[in-house]
């Protein structure tokens, strides 16, 4: 088994929206790359600790008619890699483990984010819109909730009225109407895979309430993008059982900076006021 074969298998799965169980199957194929094209669906199910129908659904999720079609593709694509002798310039033990591979993929995600920000106009537009919305509703649920929490925590230091929303349905509609009635003109949303139905509905509700929707999501073609006015893509890592969110987390910080840049006088005054208060209350250790 070679690191090159593992890399190419990972590329086959990379970017696919797989469930945790399906990712275990993908990981099992990578871990058994030398035999990946010759495993039966039952063999793979046993190795991955899942049911045989889960293997079939995994292949279908990748766009194949069934597991046999996926196995045939792997066998044809990677024939010749199994048991390949080491090249003269390839030292023994040069394979990287799954954690290093996942981190390398995250570095690639951050680089793609940096490349996208070569044009800072969408980010600057979003920052100006959000800092000017009083109040500012911020929505995030399930996997995206932690990002919404983090953004809200820091945004409250530079914005006078940030409102964190986790609700859905009629209760969310109530909160949006209240924000709109209080003067809100925009909502920031975080929507990440596996794209909760309620989250996409929330974007639709916000626009129906007359709010301009700024959305941080993993791709400009994600289901959330169609219901957003400004889309800030930040790719997620999908190499392990659960997604990693280095790029979306970085986007939180970039967006906060864009808000500060859009209104430097007021945001600086608020930051200084917080520091004075924190010093008086001895919030932080010296």
C-alpha positions in Angstrom: 0.0 0.0 0.0 1.4 3.4 -0.9 0.8 6.9 0.2 0.1 7.8 -3.4 -2.8 5.3 -3.6 -4.1 6.6 -0.3 -4.0 10.1 -1.5 -5.9 9.3 -4.7 -8.5 7.4 -2.7 -8.9 10.4 -0.4 -9.4 12.6 -3.5 -12.2 10.4 -4.6 -14.1 11.0 -1.4 -12.9 14.5 -0.6 -15.6 17.2 -0.7 -18.4 14.6 -0.7 -21.1 15.2 1.9 -21.0 11.9 3.8 -22.6 10.9 7.1 -20.3 9.8 10.0 -21.0 6.2 9.2 -20.2 6.7 5.5 -17.0 8.4 6.5 -16.0 5.3 8.5 -16.5 3.3 5.3 -14.3 5.7 3.3 -11.7 5.6 6.0 -11.7 1.8 6.0 -11.1 1.8 2.2 -8.2 4.2 2.6 -6.8 2.1 5.5 -7.0 -1.0 3.3 -6.1 0.7 0.0 -4.1 -2.2 -1.3 -7.2 -4.4 -1.3 -9.8 -1.7 -1.8 -10.7 -2.8 -5.3 -11.2 -6.5 -4.2 -13.3 -6.2 -1.0 -16.9 -7.4 -1.2 -19.6 -5.3 0.3 -19.9 -7.7 3.2 -16.2 -7.6 3.8 -16.2 -3.8 3.8 -19.2 -3.7 6.1 -17.5 -6.0 8.6 -14.2 -4.0 8.5 -16.0 -0.7 9.0 -18.5 -2.0 11.6 -21.6 -1.0 9.6 -24.4 -2.8 7.9 -24.2 -4.1 4.4 -27.0 -1.7 3.2 -24.9 1.2 4.6 -22.1 0.2 2.2 -24.6 0.3 -0.7 -25.9 3.8 0.4 -22.3 4.9 0.7 -21.6 4.0 -3.0 -24.9 5.7 -4.0 -23.9 8.9 -2.1 -20.7 9.0 -4.2 -22.8 8.9 -7.4 -22.4 5.2 -8.3 -25.2 2.8 -9.1 -24.1 0.5 -6.4 -21.1 -0.8 -4.5 -20.0 -3.1 -7.4 -19.7 0.0 -9.6 -17.6 1.8 -7.0 -15.4 -1.2 -6.5 -14.9 -1.6 -10.2 -13.9 2.0 -10.5 -11.4 1.7 -7.7 -10.0 -1.5 -9.2 -9.5 0.1 -12.6 -8.3 3.5 -11.4 -5.8 2.2 -8.9 -4.7 -1.0 -10.6 -0.9 -1.1 -10.4 -0.6 0.9 -7.2 -1.1 -2.0 -4.8 2.2 -3.5 -3.8 4.1 -1.1 -6.0 7.9 -1.0 -5.2 9.2 2.1 -3.5 10.8 4.6 -5.8 14.5 5.4 -5.3 13.5 8.8 -3.9 10.7 7.5 -1.7 12.0 6.4 1.7 10.4 3.6 3.6 7.9 4.7 6.2 7.2 8.0 4.3 3.4 7.4 4.5 1.6 10.0 6.5 -1.1 9.0 8.9 -4.8 10.0 8.8 -4.4 12.9 11.2 -1.6 14.5 9.2 -3.6 14.0 6.0 -6.6 15.7 7.5 -4.5 18.6 8.7 -2.9 18.9 5.3 -6.3 19.1 3.8 -7.3 21.8 6.3 -4.2 23.8 5.3 -5.4 23.5 1.7 -8.8 24.9 2.8 -7.2 27.9 4.5 -5.2 28.5 1.4 -8.4 28.4 -0.7 -9.9 30.9 1.7 -6.9 33.2 1.4 -7.1 33.0 -2.4 -10.8 33.9 -2.4 -10.1 36.9 -0.2 -7.7 38.3 -2.9 -10.9 40.2 -3.7 -11.9 41.6 -0.4 -15.0 43.5 -1.7 -17.7 40.9 -0.6 -16.2 40.7 2.9 -16.0 44.5 3.2 -19.6 44.8 1.9 -20.7 42.3 4.5 -18.8 44.0 7.3 -20.4 47.4 6.5 -23.9 45.9 6.3 -23.6 44.0 9.6 -22.0 46.8 11.7 -24.8 49.1 10.5 -27.7 46.8 11.4 -29.1 47.8 14.8 -29.9 45.2 16.1 -27.9 42.5 14.4 -29.5 39.0 14.5 -27.0 36.1 14.2 -28.3 32.7 13.3 -26.6 29.3 13.7 -27.8 25.8 14.6 -26.4 22.3 15.0 -22.8 22.1 13.7 -22.8 25.9 13.0 -24.0 26.9 16.4 -20.5 27.1 17.9 -19.5 29.5 15.1 -22.5 31.7 15.8 -21.7 31.7 19.5 -18.1 32.7 18.9 -19.0 35.5 16.5 -21.7 36.8 18.9 -19.3 36.8 21.8 -16.8 39.0 20.0 -19.2 41.1 18.0 -20.9 42.2 21.3 -17.6 44.1 22.1 -18.0 46.3 19.0 -21.7 46.3 18.3 -24.4 47.6 20.7 -27.1 45.0 20.0 -26.2 41.5 18.8 -29.0 38.9 19.1 -28.1 35.2 18.9 -30.8 33.1 17.3 -31.0 29.3 17.6 -34.8 28.9 17.1 -36.7 27.7 14.1 -40.3 27.7 12.9 -42.8 30.1 14.2 -40.6 31.1 17.2 -37.8 32.1 14.9 -40.3 34.1 12.8 -41.3 36.0 16.0 -37.6 36.8 16.8 -37.0 38.0 13.2 -40.1 40.2 13.3 -39.0 41.7 16.6 -35.5 42.4 15.2 -36.9 43.9 12.0 -39.3 46.1 14.1 -36.4 47.3 16.2 -34.5 48.5 13.1 -32.5 45.5 11.9 -31.6 45.5 8.2 -29.5 42.4 8.0 -29.0 38.9 9.5 -25.7 37.0 9.6 -26.2 33.2 9.3 -23.8 30.2 9.6 -25.0 27.2 7.7 -22.6 24.2 7.4 -22.9 20.6 6.2 -25.1 18.6 6.6 -27.3 21.7 5.9 -30.2 21.4 8.3 -33.5 21.9 6.6 -34.6 24.4 9.3 -31.5 26.5 8.7 -32.2 27.0 5.1 -35.8 27.7 6.0 -34.5 30.4 8.5 -32.7 32.2 5.7 -35.9 32.2 3.7 -37.8 33.6 6.7 -35.3 36.3 7.2 -35.5 37.5 3.7 -39.3 37.4 3.9 -39.0 39.6 6.9 -37.1 42.2 4.8 -33.6 41.4 6.1 -30.5 41.2 3.9 -29.0 37.8 4.6 -25.2 37.3 4.8 -24.3 33.7 5.0 -21.0 31.9 5.9 -21.2 28.5 4.4 -18.8 25.9 2.9 -19.4 26.5 -0.8 -20.8 29.2 -3.1 -23.2 26.4 -4.4 -24.3 25.1 -1.0 -28.1 24.9 -0.5 -27.8 28.0 1.7 -26.4 30.1 -1.1 -29.6 30.3 -3.0 -31.4 31.9 -0.1 -28.7 34.4 0.7 -27.9 37.9 -0.5 -24.1 37.8 0.3 -22.3 34.5 0.5 -19.0 34.1 2.2 -17.6 30.7 1.3 -15.3 28.9 3.8 -14.5 25.3 3.0 -14.8 22.6 5.7 -12.5 19.6 6.2 -14.2 16.2 5.5 -11.3 13.8 5.9 -12.3 12.5 9.4 -15.5 11.2 10.9 -16.7 14.7 11.8 -16.0 17.9 9.8 -13.3 20.3 10.9 -14.0 24.0 10.6 -10.7 25.8 10.5 -11.6 28.0 7.5 -15.1 28.9 8.8 -13.6 29.8 12.2 -11.0 32.0 10.4 -13.9 33.7 8.5 -15.5 34.7 11.8 -12.3 36.7 12.7 -12.1 38.2 9.2 -15.7 39.3 9.3 -15.2 40.9 12.7 -12.3 42.8 11.3 -14.3 43.9 8.3 -16.9 45.3 10.7 -14.3 47.2 12.6 -12.8 48.6 9.4 -16.3 49.7 8.3 -16.8 51.9 11.4 -13.4 52.3 13.1 -14.3 55.2 15.3 -17.2 53.7 17.1 -15.8 50.2 17.2 -12.5 51.5 18.7 -14.4 53.5 21.3 -16.4 50.4 22.3 -13.3 48.3 22.6 -11.6 50.9 24.8 -14.7 51.1 27.0 -14.7 47.4 27.4 -11.0 47.4 28.4 -11.6 50.1 31.0 -14.5 48.1 32.4 -12.6 44.9 32.4 -9.6 46.5 34.2 -11.8 48.0 36.8 -13.6 44.7 37.5 -10.3 42.8 37.3 -11.8 40.4 34.8 -8.4 39.1 33.5 -5.4 38.0 35.4 -2.5 40.5 35.3 
